Amino acid sequence: MGLEDLETMERVFSSSNAVAGVTRYASAYHRRVFIDMFFQQWDNDKYQNLGLMLFNNYKQALSIISDDGVAVEEALQSLEIQPADLEIWHHEQMEFFETISEESPWDVHAVAYVELLQELNSAEYLLSFSSLIITHSFFAVQRLRPHLLNS
């Protein structure tokens, strides 16, 4: 479920709050009638807007086909591409997107190898840092040792 699903529900219930003022002092029966009328009107408005949107999209698609069809033909000629090539490329692209979710064994091993190299790098850094601390601690103890024995 995406955010838009919840946003739509939020819009519906937010607009249905307008019914609250009308139904506040109404009987249970009349409250249900007003709520039912509200949602019937909501549905009708949405279906009307949906039809208008589809009609506008259809007009826009026809306009794009008529206006940009000439540009596509010119591009095909200048690039020396045949419409059949576009179909082949489309099918190749569809095959690619269908198989993209499947990782090849080589990719899996390559990713695992890189992850192990990163772990090795971190371990080597910790080792050098730890050995540096131990070395400095050893020399610090050696320098303080005569002072500790004299006290």
DSSP file (Angstrom, degrees, kcal/mol; ACC not computed):
  #  RESIDUE AA STRUCTURE BP1 BP2  ACC     N-H-->O    O-->H-N    N-H-->O    O-->H-N    TCO  KAPPA ALPHA  PHI   PSI    X-CA   Y-CA   Z-CA
    1    1 A M              0   0    0      0, 0.0     2,-0.1     0, 0.0     0, 0.0   0.000 360.0 360.0 360.0 128.0    0.0    0.0    0.0
    2    2 A G     >  -     0   0    0      1,-0.1     4,-1.1     0, 0.0     3,-0.4  -0.362 360.0-100.9 -94.5 175.8    1.5    3.3   -1.0
    3    3 A L  H  > S+     0   0    0      1,-0.2     4,-2.3     2,-0.2     5,-0.2   0.842 117.6  63.2 -64.4 -34.0    1.1    6.8    0.4
    4    4 A E  H  > S+     0   0    0      1,-0.2     4,-2.3     2,-0.2    -1,-0.2   0.857  96.6  58.1 -63.4 -34.0   -1.4    7.7   -2.3
    5    5 A D  H  > S+     0   0    0     -3,-0.4     4,-1.7     1,-0.2    -1,-0.2   0.938 111.2  41.6 -59.2 -45.9   -3.9    5.1   -1.1
    6    6 A L  H  X S+     0   0    0     -4,-1.1     4,-2.5     1,-0.2    -1,-0.2   0.843 110.7  57.0 -72.1 -32.6   -3.9    6.7    2.3
    7    7 A E  H  X S+     0   0    0     -4,-2.3     4,-2.4     2,-0.2    -1,-0.2   0.896 105.7  51.2 -65.0 -38.4   -4.0   10.2    0.9
    8    8 A T  H  X S+     0   0    0     -4,-2.3     4,-2.4     2,-0.2    -2,-0.2   0.932 111.0  47.3 -63.7 -44.9   -7.2    9.3   -1.0
    9    9 A M  H  X S+     0   0    0     -4,-1.7     4,-2.6     1,-0.2     5,-0.3   0.908 110.8  52.5 -62.4 -40.8   -8.8    8.0    2.1
   10   10 A E  H  X S+     0   0    0     -4,-2.5     4,-2.3     1,-0.2    -1,-0.2   0.905 109.5  49.0 -62.2 -41.1   -7.8   11.1    4.0
   11   11 A R  H  X S+     0   0    0     -4,-2.4     4,-2.4     2,-0.2     5,-0.2   0.913 111.3  50.1 -64.3 -41.9   -9.3   13.3    1.4
   12   12 A V  H  X S+     0   0    0     -4,-2.4     4,-1.8     1,-0.2    -2,-0.2   0.959 115.6  40.7 -61.9 -50.8  -12.6   11.4    1.4
   13   13 A F  H  X S+     0   0    0     -4,-2.6     4,-0.6     1,-0.2    -1,-0.2   0.841 112.8  55.6 -70.5 -31.4  -12.9   11.5    5.2
   14   14 A S  H >< S+     0   0    0     -4,-2.3     3,-0.8    -5,-0.3     4,-0.2   0.929 111.6  43.1 -64.6 -43.8  -11.8   15.1    5.4
   15   15 A S  H >< S+     0   0    0     -4,-2.4     3,-1.3     1,-0.2     4,-0.2   0.798 106.3  62.5 -72.4 -26.3  -14.4   16.2    2.9
   16   16 A S  H >< S+     0   0    0     -4,-1.8     3,-1.5     1,-0.3     4,-0.4   0.654  83.4  79.6 -73.3 -12.1  -17.0   14.0    4.7
   17   17 A N  T XX S+     0   0    0     -3,-0.8     3,-1.1    -4,-0.6     4,-0.6   0.761  78.9  70.4 -63.0 -23.1  -16.5   16.1    7.8
   18   18 A A  H <> S+     0   0    0     -3,-1.3     4,-0.6     1,-0.3     3,-0.4   0.777  90.7  60.0 -63.7 -25.2  -18.8   18.7    6.1
   19   19 A V  H <> S+     0   0    0     -3,-1.5     4,-2.3    -4,-0.2     3,-0.3   0.737  87.7  75.7 -73.5 -22.2  -21.7   16.3    6.7
   20   20 A A  H <> S+     0   0    0     -3,-1.1     4,-1.0    -4,-0.4    -1,-0.2   0.888  91.5  52.1 -60.1 -41.3  -21.1   16.4   10.5
   21   21 A G  H  < S+     0   0    0     -4,-0.6     4,-0.3    -3,-0.4    -1,-0.2   0.875 113.1  44.7 -63.4 -36.4  -22.7   19.9   10.8
   22   22 A V  H  < S+     0   0    0     -4,-0.6     3,-0.3    -3,-0.3    -1,-0.2   0.865 119.5  40.1 -74.7 -36.6  -25.8   18.8    9.0
   23   23 A T  H >< S+     0   0    0     -4,-2.3     3,-0.8     1,-0.2    -1,-0.2   0.425  85.1 100.0 -95.3   1.4  -26.2   15.5   10.8
   24   24 A R  T 3< S+     0   0    0     -4,-1.0    -1,-0.2     1,-0.3    -2,-0.1   0.905  98.3  22.9 -57.4 -46.2  -25.3   16.6   14.3
   25   25 A Y  T 3  S+     0   0    0     -4,-0.3    -1,-0.3    -3,-0.3    -2,-0.1   0.267 101.6 112.3-105.0  11.3  -28.8   16.9   15.6
   26   26 A A  S <  S-     0   0    0     -3,-0.8    -3,-0.1     1,-0.1     2,-0.0  -0.404  73.9-100.6 -81.4 160.3  -30.4   14.5   13.1
   27   27 A S     >  -     0   0    0     -2,-0.1     4,-2.6     1,-0.1     5,-0.2  -0.278  38.8-101.3 -71.3 166.3  -31.9   11.2   14.0
   28   28 A A  H  > S+     0   0    0      1,-0.2     4,-2.0     2,-0.2     5,-0.2   0.887 123.6  50.8 -57.7 -40.1  -29.9    8.0   13.4
   29   29 A Y  H  > S+     0   0    0      1,-0.2     4,-2.1     2,-0.2    -1,-0.2   0.952 112.6  43.9 -63.5 -50.5  -32.0    7.3   10.3
   30   30 A H  H  > S+     0   0    0      1,-0.2     4,-2.5     2,-0.2     5,-0.2   0.835 110.2  56.9 -67.0 -31.8  -31.5   10.8    8.8
   31   31 A R  H  X S+     0   0    0     -4,-2.6     4,-2.3     2,-0.2    -1,-0.2   0.933 109.0  45.8 -61.3 -46.0  -27.8   10.8    9.7
   32   32 A R  H  X S+     0   0    0     -4,-2.0     4,-2.5    -5,-0.2    -2,-0.2   0.873 111.3  53.0 -65.8 -37.2  -27.4    7.6    7.7
   33   33 A V  H  X S+     0   0    0     -4,-2.1     4,-2.6     2,-0.2    -2,-0.2   0.931 111.0  46.0 -63.7 -45.8  -29.4    9.0    4.8
   34   34 A F  H  X S+     0   0    0     -4,-2.5     4,-2.5     2,-0.2    -2,-0.2   0.895 113.2  49.3 -65.2 -40.2  -27.2   12.2    4.6
   35   35 A I  H  X S+     0   0    0     -4,-2.3     4,-2.3     2,-0.2    -1,-0.2   0.921 112.2  48.5 -65.3 -42.3  -24.0   10.2    4.8
   36   36 A D  H  X S+     0   0    0     -4,-2.5     4,-2.2     1,-0.2    -2,-0.2   0.916 111.7  49.6 -62.9 -43.0  -25.3    7.9    2.0
   37   37 A M  H  X S+     0   0    0     -4,-2.6     4,-2.3     1,-0.2    -2,-0.2   0.898 109.3  52.9 -62.2 -40.2  -26.2   10.9   -0.1
   38   38 A F  H  X S+     0   0    0     -4,-2.5     4,-2.5     1,-0.2    -2,-0.2   0.943 111.4  44.3 -60.8 -48.2  -22.8   12.4    0.5
   39   39 A F  H  X S+     0   0    0     -4,-2.3     4,-2.4     1,-0.2    -1,-0.2   0.824 111.0  54.1 -71.7 -29.6  -20.9    9.3   -0.7
   40   40 A Q  H  X S+     0   0    0     -4,-2.2     4,-2.4     2,-0.2    -1,-0.2   0.925 111.8  45.3 -64.3 -43.3  -23.2    8.8   -3.7
   41   41 A Q  H  X S+     0   0    0     -4,-2.3     4,-2.7     2,-0.2    -2,-0.2   0.901 110.9  53.8 -65.6 -40.3  -22.5   12.4   -4.7
   42   42 A W  H  X S+     0   0    0     -4,-2.5     4,-2.4     1,-0.2    -2,-0.2   0.938 110.1  47.3 -57.8 -48.0  -18.8   11.8   -4.1
   43   43 A D  H  X S+     0   0    0     -4,-2.4     4,-2.6     1,-0.2     5,-0.2   0.926 111.9  49.8 -60.1 -45.7  -18.8    8.8   -6.4
   44   44 A N  H  X S+     0   0    0     -4,-2.4     4,-2.2     1,-0.2    -1,-0.2   0.913 111.4  48.6 -61.4 -42.8  -20.7   10.6   -9.1
   45   45 A D  H  X S+     0   0    0     -4,-2.7     4,-2.4     1,-0.2    -1,-0.2   0.910 112.5  48.3 -63.1 -42.2  -18.2   13.6   -9.0
   46   46 A K  H  X S+     0   0    0     -4,-2.4     4,-2.4    -5,-0.2    -2,-0.2   0.906 111.5  49.0 -67.5 -41.3  -15.2   11.2   -9.1
   47   47 A Y  H  X S+     0   0    0     -4,-2.6     4,-2.3     2,-0.2    -1,-0.2   0.891 111.6  50.1 -64.9 -38.5  -16.7    9.2  -12.1
   48   48 A Q  H  X S+     0   0    0     -4,-2.2     4,-2.1    -5,-0.2    -2,-0.2   0.931 112.8  46.0 -64.8 -45.0  -17.4   12.5  -13.9
   49   49 A N  H  X S+     0   0    0     -4,-2.4     4,-2.5     2,-0.2    -2,-0.2   0.868 110.8  54.0 -65.0 -36.3  -13.9   13.7  -13.3
   50   50 A L  H  X S+     0   0    0     -4,-2.4     4,-2.5     2,-0.2    -2,-0.2   0.921 108.5  48.6 -64.0 -44.0  -12.4   10.4  -14.3
   51   51 A G  H  X S+     0   0    0     -4,-2.3     4,-2.3     1,-0.2    -2,-0.2   0.910 112.1  48.8 -62.5 -42.2  -14.3   10.5  -17.6
   52   52 A L  H  X S+     0   0    0     -4,-2.1     4,-2.5     2,-0.2    -2,-0.2   0.902 110.9  50.7 -63.5 -41.7  -13.1   14.0  -18.3
   53   53 A M  H  X S+     0   0    0     -4,-2.5     4,-2.5     2,-0.2    -2,-0.2   0.925 111.0  47.9 -63.3 -44.8   -9.5   13.0  -17.5
   54   54 A L  H  X S+     0   0    0     -4,-2.5     4,-2.3     2,-0.2    -2,-0.2   0.906 112.0  50.1 -63.0 -41.2   -9.7   10.0  -19.8
   55   55 A F  H  X S+     0   0    0     -4,-2.3     4,-2.3     2,-0.2    -2,-0.2   0.924 112.0  47.2 -62.7 -44.9  -11.1   12.2  -22.6
   56   56 A N  H  X S+     0   0    0     -4,-2.5     4,-2.3     1,-0.2    -2,-0.2   0.887 111.8  50.6 -64.6 -39.3   -8.4   14.8  -22.2
   57   57 A N  H  X S+     0   0    0     -4,-2.5     4,-2.4     2,-0.2    -1,-0.2   0.885 109.5  51.3 -65.0 -38.3   -5.7   12.2  -22.1
   58   58 A Y  H  X S+     0   0    0     -4,-2.3     4,-2.3     2,-0.2    -2,-0.2   0.928 110.8  47.7 -64.0 -45.2   -7.1   10.7  -25.3
   59   59 A K  H  X S+     0   0    0     -4,-2.3     4,-2.1     1,-0.2    -2,-0.2   0.902 112.3  50.1 -62.1 -40.6   -7.1   14.1  -27.0
   60   60 A Q  H  X S+     0   0    0     -4,-2.3     4,-2.5     2,-0.2    -2,-0.2   0.900 109.1  51.2 -65.4 -41.0   -3.5   14.7  -25.9
   61   61 A A  H  X S+     0   0    0     -4,-2.4     4,-2.4     2,-0.2    -2,-0.2   0.913 110.2  49.1 -63.4 -42.4   -2.4   11.3  -27.2
   62   62 A L  H  X S+     0   0    0     -4,-2.3     4,-2.3     1,-0.2    -1,-0.2   0.894 111.3  50.3 -62.7 -39.3   -3.9   12.0  -30.6
   63   63 A S  H  X S+     0   0    0     -4,-2.1     4,-2.9     2,-0.2     5,-0.3   0.913 110.5  48.8 -64.9 -43.4   -2.2   15.4  -30.6
   64   64 A I  H  X S+     0   0    0     -4,-2.5     4,-2.7     2,-0.2     5,-0.4   0.912 111.2  50.4 -63.6 -42.3    1.2   13.9  -29.8
   65   65 A I  H  X S+     0   0    0     -4,-2.4     4,-1.0     1,-0.2    -2,-0.2   0.924 116.3  40.7 -62.8 -43.9    0.8   11.3  -32.5
   66   66 A S  H  < S+     0   0    0     -4,-2.3     4,-0.5    -5,-0.2    -2,-0.2   0.900 123.7  37.3 -73.3 -39.3   -0.1   13.8  -35.1
   67   67 A D  H  X S+     0   0    0     -4,-2.9     4,-0.5    -5,-0.2     3,-0.3   0.918 125.3  35.1 -79.4 -44.5    2.5   16.5  -34.0
   68   68 A D  H  X S+     0   0    0     -4,-2.7     4,-2.3    -5,-0.3     5,-0.2   0.591  97.6  81.3 -90.3 -10.2    5.4   14.3  -33.0
   69   69 A G  H  X S+     0   0    0     -4,-1.0     4,-2.2    -5,-0.4    -1,-0.2   0.888  93.0  50.7 -60.6 -38.5    4.9   11.6  -35.7
   70   70 A V  H  > S+     0   0    0     -4,-0.5     4,-2.3    -3,-0.3    -1,-0.2   0.911 109.6  50.0 -64.8 -42.9    6.7   13.8  -38.2
   71   71 A A  H  X S+     0   0    0     -4,-0.5     4,-2.3     1,-0.2    -2,-0.2   0.880 110.0  50.8 -64.2 -38.1    9.6   14.4  -35.9
   72   72 A V  H  X S+     0   0    0     -4,-2.3     4,-2.6     2,-0.2    -1,-0.2   0.926 109.8  49.9 -65.9 -44.0    9.9   10.6  -35.3
   73   73 A E  H  X S+     0   0    0     -4,-2.2     4,-2.1     1,-0.2    -2,-0.2   0.912 111.6  48.5 -60.5 -42.7    9.9    9.9  -39.0
   74   74 A E  H  X S+     0   0    0     -4,-2.3     4,-2.6     2,-0.2    -1,-0.2   0.899 111.6  49.7 -64.5 -40.5   12.6   12.5  -39.6
   75   75 A A  H  X S+     0   0    0     -4,-2.3     4,-2.2     2,-0.2    -2,-0.2   0.902 109.4  51.8 -65.6 -40.3   14.7   11.1  -36.7
   76   76 A L  H  <>S+     0   0    0     -4,-2.6     5,-2.8     1,-0.2     4,-0.5   0.915 112.9  45.4 -61.4 -42.7   14.4    7.6  -38.1
   77   77 A Q  H ><5S+     0   0    0     -4,-2.1     3,-0.6     3,-0.2    -2,-0.2   0.918 113.4  48.1 -68.2 -43.3   15.6    8.8  -41.5
   78   78 A S  H 3<5S+     0   0    0     -4,-2.6    -1,-0.2     1,-0.2    -2,-0.2   0.839 117.6  41.7 -69.1 -31.4   18.5   10.8  -40.2
   79   79 A L  T 3<5S-     0   0    0     -4,-2.2    -1,-0.2    -5,-0.2    -2,-0.2   0.455 109.0-125.0 -91.4  -1.5   19.7    7.9  -38.0
   80   80 A E  T < 5 +     0   0    0     -3,-0.6     2,-0.4    -4,-0.5    -3,-0.2   0.935  58.4 149.4  55.9  50.8   19.0    5.4  -40.7
   81   81 A I      < -     0   0    0     -5,-2.8    -1,-0.2    -6,-0.2    -2,-0.1  -0.915  38.6-142.2-115.5 140.4   16.8    3.3  -38.5
   82   82 A Q    >>  -     0   0    0     -2,-0.4     4,-1.2     1,-0.1     3,-1.0  -0.703  24.5-117.7 -96.8 152.1   13.9    1.2  -39.7
   83   83 A P  H 3> S+     0   0    0      0, 0.0     4,-1.6     0, 0.0     5,-0.1   0.827 116.1  62.5 -57.0 -30.4   10.6    0.9  -37.7
   84   84 A A  H 3> S+     0   0    0      1,-0.2     4,-2.2     2,-0.2     5,-0.2   0.856  97.3  57.4 -63.3 -33.8   11.4   -2.8  -37.4
   85   85 A D  H <> S+     0   0    0     -3,-1.0     4,-2.8     1,-0.2    -1,-0.2   0.894 103.2  53.3 -62.4 -39.5   14.5   -1.9  -35.5
   86   86 A L  H  X S+     0   0    0     -4,-1.2     4,-2.3     1,-0.2    -1,-0.2   0.900 108.5  49.9 -62.6 -39.7   12.4   -0.1  -32.9
   87   87 A E  H  X S+     0   0    0     -4,-1.6     4,-2.4     2,-0.2    -2,-0.2   0.916 111.3  48.7 -64.4 -42.4   10.3   -3.2  -32.5
   88   88 A I  H  X S+     0   0    0     -4,-2.2     4,-2.5     1,-0.2    -2,-0.2   0.928 112.2  48.3 -63.1 -44.9   13.4   -5.4  -32.0
   89   89 A W  H  X S+     0   0    0     -4,-2.8     4,-2.5     1,-0.2    -1,-0.2   0.880 109.7  53.4 -63.7 -37.4   14.8   -2.9  -29.5
   90   90 A H  H  X S+     0   0    0     -4,-2.3     4,-2.3    -5,-0.2    -1,-0.2   0.934 110.4  46.2 -63.3 -45.4   11.4   -2.8  -27.6
   91   91 A H  H  X S+     0   0    0     -4,-2.4     4,-2.4     2,-0.2    -2,-0.2   0.895 112.4  50.9 -65.3 -39.2   11.4   -6.6  -27.3
   92   92 A E  H  X S+     0   0    0     -4,-2.5     4,-2.3     1,-0.2    -1,-0.2   0.908 110.7  49.2 -62.8 -40.9   15.0   -6.7  -26.2
   93   93 A Q  H  X S+     0   0    0     -4,-2.5     4,-2.5     2,-0.2    -2,-0.2   0.907 110.0  50.7 -65.3 -41.3   14.2   -4.1  -23.6
   94   94 A M  H  X S+     0   0    0     -4,-2.3     4,-1.8     1,-0.2    -2,-0.2   0.915 110.9  48.8 -63.2 -42.3   11.2   -6.0  -22.4
   95   95 A E  H  X S+     0   0    0     -4,-2.4     4,-1.6     2,-0.2    -1,-0.2   0.905 110.7  51.7 -62.5 -40.8   13.3   -9.2  -22.1
   96   96 A F  H  X S+     0   0    0     -4,-2.3     4,-1.0     1,-0.2     3,-0.2   0.937 110.9  46.5 -61.0 -47.3   16.0   -7.3  -20.1
   97   97 A F  H  < S+     0   0    0     -4,-2.5     4,-0.4     1,-0.2    -1,-0.2   0.797 109.8  54.6 -69.2 -27.1   13.4   -5.9  -17.7
   98   98 A E  H  < S+     0   0    0     -4,-1.8     3,-0.3    -5,-0.2    -1,-0.2   0.841 117.2  36.0 -71.9 -31.9   11.9   -9.3  -17.2
   99   99 A T  H >< S+     0   0    0     -4,-1.6     3,-1.3    -3,-0.2    -2,-0.2   0.465  91.2  91.7 -99.4  -2.5   15.2  -10.8  -16.3
  100  100 A I  T 3< S+     0   0    0     -4,-1.0    -1,-0.2     1,-0.3    -2,-0.1   0.801  80.5  60.0 -65.9 -26.7   16.7   -7.9  -14.4
  101  101 A S  T 3  S+     0   0    0     -4,-0.4     2,-0.7    -3,-0.3    -1,-0.3   0.704  90.3  82.3 -74.0 -17.1   15.4   -9.2  -11.1
  102  102 A E  S <  S-     0   0    0     -3,-1.3     2,-0.3    -4,-0.1    -1,-0.0  -0.790  75.7-146.5 -91.5 117.4   17.4  -12.4  -11.5
  103  103 A E        -     0   0    0     -2,-0.7    -2,-0.1     1,-0.1    -3,-0.0  -0.634  15.2-124.2 -83.2 138.3   21.0  -11.9  -10.4
  104  104 A S     >  -     0   0    0     -2,-0.3     4,-2.0     1,-0.1     3,-0.2  -0.492  21.5-117.4 -76.0 152.2   23.6  -13.9  -12.3
  105  105 A P  H  > S+     0   0    0      0, 0.0     4,-2.3     0, 0.0     5,-0.2   0.858 115.7  57.4 -58.3 -34.5   25.9  -16.1  -10.2
  106  106 A W  H  > S+     0   0    0      1,-0.2     4,-2.6     2,-0.2     5,-0.2   0.923 106.2  48.8 -62.1 -43.6   28.9  -14.0  -11.2
  107  107 A D  H  > S+     0   0    0     -3,-0.2     4,-2.5     2,-0.2     5,-0.2   0.907 110.2  51.1 -62.7 -41.9   27.2  -10.8   -9.9
  108  108 A V  H  X S+     0   0    0     -4,-2.0     4,-2.2     1,-0.2    -1,-0.2   0.922 113.5  44.5 -61.8 -44.3   26.4  -12.5   -6.6
  109  109 A H  H  X S+     0   0    0     -4,-2.3     4,-2.5     2,-0.2    -1,-0.2   0.877 112.1  52.7 -68.7 -37.0   30.0  -13.7   -6.2
  110  110 A A  H  X S+     0   0    0     -4,-2.6     4,-2.3     2,-0.2    -2,-0.2   0.918 110.9  46.3 -64.6 -42.9   31.4  -10.4   -7.2
  111  111 A V  H  X S+     0   0    0     -4,-2.5     4,-2.5     2,-0.2    -2,-0.2   0.919 112.8  49.8 -65.5 -43.3   29.3   -8.5   -4.6
  112  112 A A  H  X S+     0   0    0     -4,-2.2     4,-2.3    -5,-0.2    -2,-0.2   0.900 110.4  51.6 -61.8 -39.8   30.3  -11.1   -1.9
  113  113 A Y  H  X S+     0   0    0     -4,-2.5     4,-2.3     2,-0.2    -2,-0.2   0.921 110.3  47.5 -62.6 -45.2   34.0  -10.6   -2.9
  114  114 A V  H  X S+     0   0    0     -4,-2.3     4,-2.2     1,-0.2    -2,-0.2   0.905 111.1  51.5 -64.1 -41.2   33.8   -6.9   -2.6
  115  115 A E  H  X S+     0   0    0     -4,-2.5     4,-2.0     1,-0.2    -1,-0.2   0.904 110.4  48.8 -62.5 -40.2   32.0   -7.1    0.8
  116  116 A L  H  X S+     0   0    0     -4,-2.3     4,-2.5     2,-0.2    -2,-0.2   0.877 109.0  53.2 -67.1 -37.1   34.8   -9.5    2.0
  117  117 A L  H  X S+     0   0    0     -4,-2.3     4,-2.5     2,-0.2    -2,-0.2   0.895 108.4  50.3 -62.8 -39.1   37.5   -7.1    0.8
  118  118 A Q  H  X S+     0   0    0     -4,-2.2     4,-2.2     2,-0.2    -2,-0.2   0.904 110.8  48.6 -65.7 -40.4   35.8   -4.3    2.7
  119  119 A E  H  X S+     0   0    0     -4,-2.0     4,-2.6     2,-0.2    -2,-0.2   0.909 111.2  50.6 -64.3 -40.9   35.7   -6.4    5.9
  120  120 A L  H  X S+     0   0    0     -4,-2.5     4,-2.8     2,-0.2    -2,-0.2   0.915 109.2  51.2 -61.8 -43.6   39.4   -7.3    5.3
  121  121 A N  H  X S+     0   0    0     -4,-2.5     4,-2.1     1,-0.2    -1,-0.2   0.916 111.5  47.3 -60.3 -44.0   40.3   -3.6    5.0
  122  122 A S  H  X S+     0   0    0     -4,-2.2     4,-2.4     2,-0.2    -2,-0.2   0.912 112.3  49.5 -64.3 -42.0   38.4   -2.8    8.2
  123  123 A A  H  X S+     0   0    0     -4,-2.6     4,-2.4     1,-0.2    -2,-0.2   0.910 110.6  49.9 -64.7 -41.5   40.1   -5.7   10.1
  124  124 A E  H  X S+     0   0    0     -4,-2.8     4,-2.5     2,-0.2    -1,-0.2   0.892 110.4  50.6 -64.0 -38.6   43.6   -4.6    8.8
  125  125 A Y  H  X S+     0   0    0     -4,-2.1     4,-2.5    -5,-0.2    -2,-0.2   0.935 111.8  47.0 -63.7 -45.5   42.9   -1.0   10.0
  126  126 A L  H  X S+     0   0    0     -4,-2.4     4,-2.8     1,-0.2    -2,-0.2   0.883 111.9  51.7 -63.5 -37.8   41.8   -2.2   13.4
  127  127 A L  H  X S+     0   0    0     -4,-2.4     4,-2.7     2,-0.2     5,-0.2   0.932 111.6  45.2 -64.8 -45.5   44.9   -4.4   13.6
  128  128 A S  H  X S+     0   0    0     -4,-2.5     4,-1.9     2,-0.2    -2,-0.2   0.895 114.8  48.7 -67.1 -37.7   47.3   -1.6   12.7
  129  129 A F  H  X S+     0   0    0     -4,-2.5     4,-2.1    -5,-0.2    -2,-0.2   0.924 113.2  47.2 -65.5 -44.1   45.5    0.7   15.2
  130  130 A S  H  X S+     0   0    0     -4,-2.8     4,-2.5     1,-0.2    -2,-0.2   0.915 112.0  49.1 -64.6 -43.0   45.6   -1.9   17.9
  131  131 A S  H  X S+     0   0    0     -4,-2.7     4,-2.5     1,-0.2    -1,-0.2   0.863 109.4  53.6 -67.0 -33.2   49.3   -2.7   17.3
  132  132 A L  H  X S+     0   0    0     -4,-1.9     4,-2.4    -5,-0.2    -1,-0.2   0.916 110.3  46.9 -64.2 -42.7   50.1    1.0   17.4
  133  133 A I  H  X S+     0   0    0     -4,-2.1     4,-2.5     2,-0.2    -2,-0.2   0.917 113.1  48.7 -64.8 -43.2   48.4    1.4   20.8
  134  134 A I  H  X S+     0   0    0     -4,-2.5     4,-2.5     2,-0.2    -2,-0.2   0.920 111.8  49.3 -64.2 -43.2   50.2   -1.7   22.2
  135  135 A T  H  X S+     0   0    0     -4,-2.5     4,-2.3     1,-0.2     5,-0.2   0.934 113.4  45.8 -61.7 -47.3   53.6   -0.4   20.9
  136  136 A H  H  X S+     0   0    0     -4,-2.4     4,-2.2     1,-0.2    -1,-0.2   0.890 112.5  51.2 -65.0 -37.5   53.0    3.0   22.4
  137  137 A S  H  X S+     0   0    0     -4,-2.5     4,-2.3    -5,-0.2    -1,-0.2   0.908 108.9  51.5 -64.4 -41.0   51.8    1.5   25.7
  138  138 A F  H  X S+     0   0    0     -4,-2.5     4,-2.3     1,-0.2    -2,-0.2   0.932 112.7  44.6 -61.8 -47.0   54.9   -0.8   25.9
  139  139 A F  H  X S+     0   0    0     -4,-2.3     4,-2.1     1,-0.2    -1,-0.2   0.856 111.5  53.5 -68.6 -33.0   57.3    2.2   25.4
  140  140 A A  H  X S+     0   0    0     -4,-2.2     4,-1.9    -5,-0.2    -1,-0.2   0.914 110.3  47.0 -65.8 -41.5   55.4    4.3   27.9
  141  141 A V  H  X S+     0   0    0     -4,-2.3     4,-1.6     1,-0.2    -2,-0.2   0.903 110.4  53.1 -65.6 -40.6   55.7    1.6   30.5
  142  142 A Q  H  < S+     0   0    0     -4,-2.3    -2,-0.2     1,-0.2    -1,-0.2   0.886 110.7  47.0 -62.3 -38.6   59.4    1.2   29.7
  143  143 A R  H  < S+     0   0    0     -4,-2.1     4,-0.4     1,-0.2    -1,-0.2   0.854 116.3  43.7 -71.6 -34.4   59.9    4.9   30.3
  144  144 A L  H  X S+     0   0    0     -4,-1.9     4,-2.1     1,-0.2    -1,-0.2   0.660  93.4  83.9 -83.4 -16.0   58.0    5.0   33.5
  145  145 A R  H  X S+     0   0    0     -4,-1.6     4,-2.2     1,-0.2     5,-0.2   0.896  88.2  49.2 -60.2 -45.7   59.5    1.8   34.9
  146  146 A P  H  > S+     0   0    0      0, 0.0     4,-1.6     0, 0.0    -1,-0.2   0.903 112.1  50.0 -62.4 -36.5   62.6    3.4   36.4
  147  147 A H  H  > S+     0   0    0     -4,-0.4     4,-0.8     1,-0.2    -2,-0.2   0.867 110.8  49.3 -69.1 -34.4   60.5    6.1   38.1
  148  148 A L  H  < S+     0   0    0     -4,-2.1     3,-0.2     1,-0.2    -1,-0.2   0.861 110.0  50.4 -72.6 -34.8   58.2    3.5   39.6
  149  149 A L  H  < S+     0   0    0     -4,-2.2    -1,-0.2     1,-0.2    -2,-0.2   0.821 109.0  51.9 -73.2 -30.1   61.0    1.3   40.9
  150  150 A N  H  <        0   0    0     -4,-1.6    -1,-0.2     1,-0.2    -2,-0.2   0.686 360.0 360.0 -78.0 -18.8   62.7    4.3   42.6
  151  151 A S     <        0   0    0     -4,-0.8    -1,-0.2    -3,-0.2    -2,-0.2   0.510 360.0 360.0 -81.7 360.0   59.5    5.4   44.4
